[in-house]
Amino acid sequence: MGLIEDAKRVAADFEYPPDEVNRGVKAFIRQMDEGLQENGKSLHQIPTYVTAVPNGTEKGVYLAVDLGGTNFRVCSIKLNGDTTFSLTQSKVAIPRELMVAKTSQELFSFLAKQIESFLKTHHNEHFEEHHERRKAGEAMTEEHFFQLGFTFSFPVHQIGLNRGHLIRWTKGFDIKDTIGKDVCALLQSEIDALHLPVKVAALVNDTVGTLMARSYTSPGKTGTLLGAIFGTGTNGAYVEKLEKVTKLRKEKESGDYDASTGNMIINSEWGSFDNELSVLPNTEYDKALDKGSNNVGVHLFEKRVSGMFLGEILRRVILGMVNNGKTQLFKDESSGTNDMHSTTTIADDSPLYKQWGIDTSFLSVAHEDQSAGFRITRQALSRELGIDAASAEDAEAVKILVEAIGKRSARLSAVAIGAVIISTGNLTLTAGNAVDDKDQQVLEEEVVDIGVDGSLVEYYPGFEDYIREALREIEGIGAKGEKRIRIGIAKDGSGVGAALIALVAARKEGL
């Protein structure tokens, strides 16, 4: 068997046909419902206490802060009321010693001081007026305070719009004193100690922020149904009917929320879909990747979809072929069988031999390579993997493998999107007049709007096209339904989205 045939045989392991897509959708919907009924299920289905999405007419100035890793970002967002906004921001690195401080107060005091510095620089007039009022002993009302959305990208148990207890630290943070405490209250306490005109109005997940940012900036009349991340990780947040979120009524610590809208935004945490592997594809390469990860047996959907893992899947596939004595990948009998007039060599320290050695950006390069003899892929193999003098046939084989892995990721992504659309019933609400038969134009009020963010969906060649192909194959969507689905990029969920959730919180308080 020739090299190309070998590559196609391996690539076939990553095929995800329509019947499997539909099995996945049915299982996803079932796990969505289970997660809405009780905690501890594969899909966490976390209530966010946000009960409305913006429509683009909102106005005002709001603050947002983002503690998502080793940097802390402070933003002010001016909403112009016409789906546009203006953003001002500053960013500072978190000192390493504060990431492992002995007390919460050390970290949160630092964060509050960054907010103070930002206000002095960008909102000094408001800052000084507030302090003059305080000195004069004037009564302070809520309208004198900036409403702030706090994006906190660590596991929390959220029990209200601006209440959430830290479950555990990740990303290099380790402050034991913070575990179990309300992170919004910790930040508010340090803000108050500095007498700043700021109220922590909302605790924000960045995926929920993506949904809010898209709903504000999207064209047309319909609110956004789903915000989804397809990047280093993957997750989705969507608008659910409040009556279906039955576990809210069971929770003793459940906070207040505005029930008048009849909706609740749910953070699905869908990276953990089907951890029991009842429907997810499970090749030998998926098994090996999971076994070598630091969280074996969890986030199995994410490990097949997100950018953090696609490069590692490819690395294991290529290495398997290289180590297989029967395949000819990167092997030449002599320079006469290689169109580079040389023999292929793999450096001893090649990233091919190191876990996580291939970045997903390599897949993007190879996937869209249309150059003669796959010259661009060969250059990337040499530059990034230390594989020199790869033949055109080698590069073509790699491209076949890349396309299979990337396509499976997109088709799995369509399972999550399709399940949310079908479960919420958005395609069936007014389906009778969905398409104008005269010119096959979708009527604006029938559009199902989805906001997406992340490197895969934004930069990976053909990712959205693969998603749409799979959506057309899903029972209950089909070709007509897929035409009604508008997918648009939503940037900066942790900034603009957080500010919009602060706006929703302020409206709940009647401000």
C-alpha positions in Angstrom: 0.0 0.0 0.0 1.3 3.5 -0.9 1.8 6.3 1.5 -1.2 8.3 0.3 -3.4 5.2 0.7 -1.9 4.7 4.2 -2.8 8.3 5.1 -6.3 7.9 3.9 -6.7 4.7 5.9 -5.7 6.5 9.1 -7.7 9.5 8.2 -10.8 7.3 7.9 -10.6 6.7 11.7 -11.6 10.4 12.1 -14.7 10.3 9.8 -17.8 11.4 11.7 -20.8 10.5 9.4 -24.3 11.9 9.5 -25.8 9.1 11.6 -23.1 9.6 14.3 -23.8 13.4 14.2 -27.5 12.7 14.8 -26.7 10.3 17.6 -24.5 12.9 19.2 -27.2 15.6 19.0 -29.8 13.4 20.7 -27.4 12.5 23.5 -26.4 16.2 23.9 -30.0 17.2 24.2 -30.6 14.5 26.8 -27.6 15.6 28.8 -28.7 19.3 28.6 -32.0 18.3 30.2 -30.3 16.2 32.9 -28.0 19.1 33.8 -31.0 21.5 34.1 -32.6 19.2 36.6 -29.8 18.5 39.0 -26.1 19.2 39.6 -23.3 16.7 39.1 -24.1 15.8 35.6 -21.8 15.7 32.5 -23.2 19.0 31.3 -23.1 21.3 34.3 -25.7 23.7 32.9 -24.9 26.4 35.3 -27.6 29.1 35.9 -25.9 32.5 35.5 -28.8 34.6 36.9 -28.6 36.7 33.8 -32.2 36.7 32.4 -32.1 39.0 29.4 -29.8 39.8 26.4 -29.2 43.3 25.0 -30.7 44.4 21.7 -28.1 47.1 20.7 -30.1 50.1 21.8 -28.6 50.3 25.3 -26.5 53.3 26.4 -24.2 54.2 29.2 -20.7 53.8 30.6 -19.9 50.6 32.4 -16.7 49.1 33.8 -15.4 45.6 33.4 -12.4 43.8 34.9 -11.0 40.5 33.7 -8.9 38.1 35.9 -8.4 35.3 33.5 -4.8 34.2 34.1 -1.5 36.0 34.7 -2.9 39.4 33.6 -5.5 41.7 35.0 -7.5 43.9 32.6 -9.6 47.0 33.5 -11.9 48.4 30.9 -14.5 51.1 30.5 -17.1 50.6 27.8 -19.3 53.4 26.4 -22.4 51.9 24.8 -23.6 54.2 22.1 -27.1 52.8 21.7 -26.7 51.9 18.0 -25.0 48.5 18.3 -21.6 50.2 18.6 -19.4 50.9 21.5 -16.1 52.6 22.5 -13.6 50.8 24.7 -10.7 52.0 26.9 -8.6 49.6 28.7 -5.4 49.0 30.7 -3.6 45.7 31.5 -1.1 44.7 34.1 0.7 41.5 35.0 -0.2 39.9 38.3 3.0 39.6 40.4 3.9 36.0 40.9 4.0 36.4 44.7 0.4 37.5 44.7 -0.7 34.4 42.7 0.4 32.3 45.7 -0.3 34.9 48.5 -1.2 33.8 52.0 -4.4 35.8 52.1 -7.1 36.8 49.7 -6.8 40.4 50.8 -3.3 40.7 49.3 -4.5 39.8 45.8 -7.8 41.6 45.8 -6.3 44.7 47.3 -3.9 44.8 44.4 -6.8 44.4 41.9 -8.7 47.2 43.6 -5.7 49.5 43.3 -5.5 48.9 39.6 -9.2 49.9 39.3 -8.3 53.1 41.3 -5.4 53.9 39.0 -7.6 53.3 35.9 -10.3 55.7 37.2 -7.8 58.4 38.0 -6.4 58.1 34.5 -9.5 57.7 32.4 -12.4 59.0 34.6 -10.7 61.5 36.8 -13.6 64.0 36.9 -16.0 61.4 38.1 -13.4 60.1 40.6 -12.8 63.6 42.0 -16.5 64.5 42.2 -17.1 61.3 44.2 -14.4 62.1 46.7 -15.7 65.7 47.1 -19.2 64.4 47.8 -17.7 62.0 50.4 -15.8 64.8 52.1 -18.8 67.0 52.2 -20.8 64.2 53.8 -23.4 64.1 50.9 -25.6 61.0 50.6 -24.4 58.6 47.9 -26.9 57.0 45.6 -26.4 54.1 43.2 -26.4 56.4 40.2 -23.1 57.9 41.5 -21.4 54.5 41.1 -20.0 52.8 38.1 -21.5 49.3 37.6 -18.8 46.8 37.1 -18.8 43.3 35.5 -16.2 41.0 37.0 -15.0 38.3 34.6 -13.4 35.6 36.8 -12.2 32.7 34.8 -11.8 30.1 37.5 -14.3 27.5 38.8 -16.9 29.1 41.0 -20.3 28.0 42.4 -22.4 30.9 41.3 -25.4 31.6 43.6 -26.5 35.0 42.3 -25.8 37.6 39.7 -22.9 39.0 41.8 -22.3 36.2 44.1 -20.0 33.2 43.6 -17.8 31.0 45.8 -14.4 29.9 44.5 -14.3 26.1 44.1 -10.6 25.9 43.2 -7.8 27.9 41.7 -6.2 27.0 38.4 -3.6 28.6 36.0 -0.8 28.8 38.6 -2.9 30.6 41.3 -2.9 28.9 44.8 -4.3 31.1 47.6 -5.9 28.6 50.0 -7.6 31.3 52.0 -9.9 32.2 49.0 -11.4 28.7 48.6 -15.1 28.8 49.4 -15.3 32.6 49.6 -17.4 34.9 47.5 -15.0 36.5 45.1 -17.3 39.4 44.3 -17.6 40.3 48.0 -13.8 40.1 48.3 -13.3 42.5 45.4 -16.0 44.8 46.7 -14.5 44.9 50.1 -11.2 46.2 48.8 -12.9 48.7 46.4 -14.8 50.0 49.4 -11.6 50.3 51.4 -10.3 52.7 48.8 -13.7 54.5 48.7 -14.1 54.1 45.0 -17.4 54.9 43.2 -17.7 51.3 41.9 -20.2 48.5 42.6 -19.4 44.9 41.6 -22.7 44.3 39.8 -22.1 40.9 38.1 -19.9 37.9 38.1 -19.2 37.0 34.5 -18.2 33.9 32.6 -16.4 34.9 29.3 -18.6 32.6 27.3 -21.7 34.3 28.6 -20.0 37.5 27.8 -19.6 36.4 24.2 -23.3 35.8 24.0 -24.0 39.3 25.4 -21.5 41.0 23.2 -22.9 39.4 20.0 -26.5 40.2 21.0 -25.6 43.9 21.4 -23.6 44.2 18.1 -25.4 41.8 15.9 -27.4 43.1 12.9 -31.2 42.6 12.7 -34.1 42.3 15.1 -33.6 38.9 16.8 -31.7 38.5 20.1 -28.7 36.1 20.1 -29.5 32.5 21.1 -26.1 31.1 21.7 -22.6 32.3 22.5 -19.9 29.7 21.8 -16.1 29.5 22.1 -14.1 27.4 19.7 -10.5 28.2 20.5 -7.9 27.0 22.9 -10.9 25.5 24.8 -14.6 25.2 23.9 -17.8 26.2 25.7 -21.3 27.5 25.0 -23.8 29.7 26.8 -27.4 30.0 25.6 -30.8 31.5 26.4 -33.0 28.8 28.1 -36.6 28.9 29.2 -36.7 29.5 32.9 -39.3 26.9 33.5 -36.9 24.2 32.3 -34.2 25.2 34.9 -35.8 23.1 37.6 -32.7 22.7 39.8 -32.9 26.4 40.6 -36.0 25.7 42.7 -34.2 22.9 44.5 -31.1 24.9 45.4 -31.1 26.2 49.0 -28.5 28.9 48.2 -30.3 30.0 45.0 -30.1 33.8 44.7 -32.6 36.3 43.5 -33.3 36.8 39.8 -35.7 38.6 37.5 -38.3 36.0 36.5 -40.3 38.4 34.4 -38.4 37.6 31.2 -39.2 33.9 31.5 -35.6 33.2 30.4 -32.2 32.4 32.0 -28.8 32.3 30.4 -27.2 28.9 31.0 -23.4 28.3 31.0 -23.4 24.8 29.7 -19.7 24.0 30.3 -20.1 21.6 27.3 -16.4 20.7 27.2 -17.5 17.8 29.5 -20.2 16.5 27.2 -20.4 12.7 27.2 -17.5 12.0 29.6 -18.9 8.5 29.7 -18.1 8.1 26.0 -21.6 6.8 25.1 -21.6 8.6 21.7 -18.3 10.4 21.2 -15.8 9.0 18.7 -12.9 7.4 20.5 -9.9 6.5 18.3 -6.6 5.0 19.7 -5.2 8.5 19.4 -8.0 10.1 21.5 -7.4 7.4 24.2 -3.6 8.0 24.2 -4.1 11.8 24.4 -6.5 11.5 27.3 -4.2 9.0 29.2 -1.3 11.5 28.8 -3.4 14.5 30.0 -3.4 15.9 33.5 -7.2 15.4 33.8 -7.9 11.9 32.6 -11.5 11.0 31.9 -12.9 14.5 31.9 -13.4 17.2 29.3 -13.5 14.5 26.6 -15.6 16.6 24.2 -13.1 19.5 24.5 -10.2 17.1 23.9 -11.7 16.2 20.5 -12.7 19.8 19.5 -10.6 22.5 20.9 -7.4 24.0 19.5 -5.4 23.1 22.6 -5.7 19.4 21.7 -5.9 19.2 17.8 -2.1 19.6 17.4 -1.5 16.8 20.0 -3.9 14.5 18.2 -2.0 15.1 14.9 1.4 14.6 16.6 0.3 11.2 17.9 -1.1 10.2 14.5 2.1 11.2 12.6 4.3 9.6 15.2 2.3 6.4 14.9 2.9 6.3 11.2 6.6 7.1 11.5 7.0 4.3 14.0 5.1 1.9 11.9 7.6 0.0 9.8 5.0 -0.7 7.1 4.3 3.0 6.3 6.7 5.2 4.3 6.0 8.6 6.0 9.3 10.6 6.1 11.2 7.5 4.9 13.2 7.4 1.7 15.1 4.5 0.2 17.4 6.9 -1.5 17.5 10.5 -2.8 16.2 9.2 -6.1 12.7 8.5 -4.5 12.4 12.0 -3.0 11.5 15.0 -5.3 13.8 17.1 -3.1 16.7 15.1 -4.3 17.7 14.3 -0.8 16.5 12.0 2.0 14.1 13.1 4.7 15.6 13.5 8.2 13.8 14.1 11.5 15.9 16.0 14.1 16.6 14.1 17.4 15.1 17.0 19.3 12.1 17.4 17.0 8.8 18.6 18.7 7.3 15.5 17.0 8.8 13.5 19.9 7.5 15.8 22.7 4.0 15.9 24.2 2.1 19.1 22.9 5.0 19.6 20.4 2.7 20.6 17.5 0.7 23.8 17.8 -2.7 23.9 16.1 -1.6 26.8 13.9 0.4 24.2 12.0 -2.9 22.4 11.1 -4.2 25.7 9.7 -1.1 26.1 7.5 -1.3 22.6 6.1 -5.1 22.6 5.7 -5.1 25.6 3.4 -1.9 24.8 1.5 -2.6 24.9 -2.3 1.0 25.6 -3.3 2.8 23.5 -5.9 4.2 20.4 -4.4 2.8 21.5 -1.0 5.8 23.7 -0.6 4.3 25.7 2.3 3.6 22.6 4.3 7.1 21.3 3.7 8.6 24.6 4.9 6.5 24.4 8.0 7.6 20.8 8.7 11.2 21.9 8.5 10.7 25.2 10.5 8.4 24.0 13.2 9.1 20.3 13.5 12.7 19.8 12.4 11.7 17.5 9.6 13.9 18.4 6.7 13.7 17.5 3.0 10.1 16.1 3.3 8.8 15.0 -0.1 5.7 16.3 -1.8 4.1 12.9 -1.0 5.0 13.3 2.7 3.4 16.7 2.8 0.3 15.5 0.9 -0.1 12.7 3.5 0.2 15.2 6.4 -2.4 17.4 4.7 -4.8 14.4 4.4 -4.4 13.7 8.2 -4.8 17.4 9.1 -8.0 17.8 7.1 -9.6 14.7 8.8 -8.8 15.9 12.3 -9.9 19.5 11.6 -13.1 18.4 9.9 -14.1 16.1 12.8 -13.6 18.9 15.2 -16.0 21.1 13.3 -18.6 18.4 12.9 -18.5 17.7 16.6 -18.9 21.5 17.1 -22.1 21.3 15.0 -23.4 18.7 17.4 -23.4 21.2 20.3 -24.8 24.0 18.2 -27.5 21.9 16.6 -28.5 20.4 20.0 -29.0 23.9 21.5 -31.0 25.1 18.5 -33.3 22.1 18.5 -33.7 21.9 22.3 -34.7 25.5 22.6 -37.2 25.2 19.8 -36.0 28.3 18.0 -36.3 26.8 14.5 -39.9 25.7 15.1 -41.4 28.8 16.6 -42.4 30.4 13.3 -41.0 28.0 10.8 -43.9 28.3 8.4 -42.7 31.6 7.0 -39.0 31.2 7.5 -37.9 31.6 3.9 -39.2 33.9 1.2 -39.7 31.5 -1.6 -39.4 34.2 -4.3 -35.7 34.7 -3.8 -34.9 32.2 -1.1 -34.0 35.0 1.3 -34.3 34.3 5.0 -36.7 36.7 6.6 -34.9 38.8 9.3 -37.3 37.9 12.1 -36.7 34.2 11.4 -32.9 34.3 11.8 -31.4 32.2 14.6 -28.4 34.3 15.7 -25.2 32.7 17.1 -22.1 34.5 18.3 -18.8 32.7 18.2 -15.2 33.5 19.3 -11.9 31.7 19.3 -9.0 30.9 17.0 -10.5 27.8 15.4 -13.7 29.4 14.2 -12.0 32.7 13.3 -8.9 31.4 11.6 -9.0 27.7 10.8 -9.7 27.3 7.1 -13.2 26.1 6.3 -14.2 25.5 9.9 -17.6 27.3 9.6 -18.3 25.6 6.3 -17.7 22.2 7.9 -20.1 23.1 10.7 -22.8 24.2 8.3 -22.4 21.0 6.3 -23.1 19.0 9.5 -26.0 21.2 10.5 -27.7 20.5 7.2 -27.4 16.7 8.1 -29.1 17.1 11.5 -32.7 15.9 11.7 -34.8 18.8 12.7 -32.6 21.4 11.0 -31.8 20.3 7.5 -31.0 22.5 4.5 -33.8 25.0 5.2 -33.1 25.3 8.9 -29.3 25.8 8.3 -30.1 28.8 6.0 -31.8 30.5 9.0 -28.7 30.2 11.2 -26.5 33.3 11.2 -23.1 32.8 12.7 -21.1 35.9 13.5 -17.9 36.7 15.3 -18.3 38.2 18.8 -15.2 39.7 20.2 -14.2 40.5 23.7 -16.8 38.7 25.8 -14.7 39.3 28.9 -14.8 43.1 28.3 -17.8 44.3 26.4 -19.9 41.3 27.4 -19.1 41.8 31.1 -20.1 45.5 30.8 -23.4 44.5 29.3 -24.1 42.0 32.1 -23.4 44.8 34.6 -26.0 46.9 32.6 -28.5 44.0 33.0 -27.7 43.9 36.7 -28.2 47.6 37.1 -31.6 47.4 35.3 -32.6 44.6 37.7 -31.9 47.1 40.5 -34.0 49.7 38.8 -31.0 52.0 38.0 
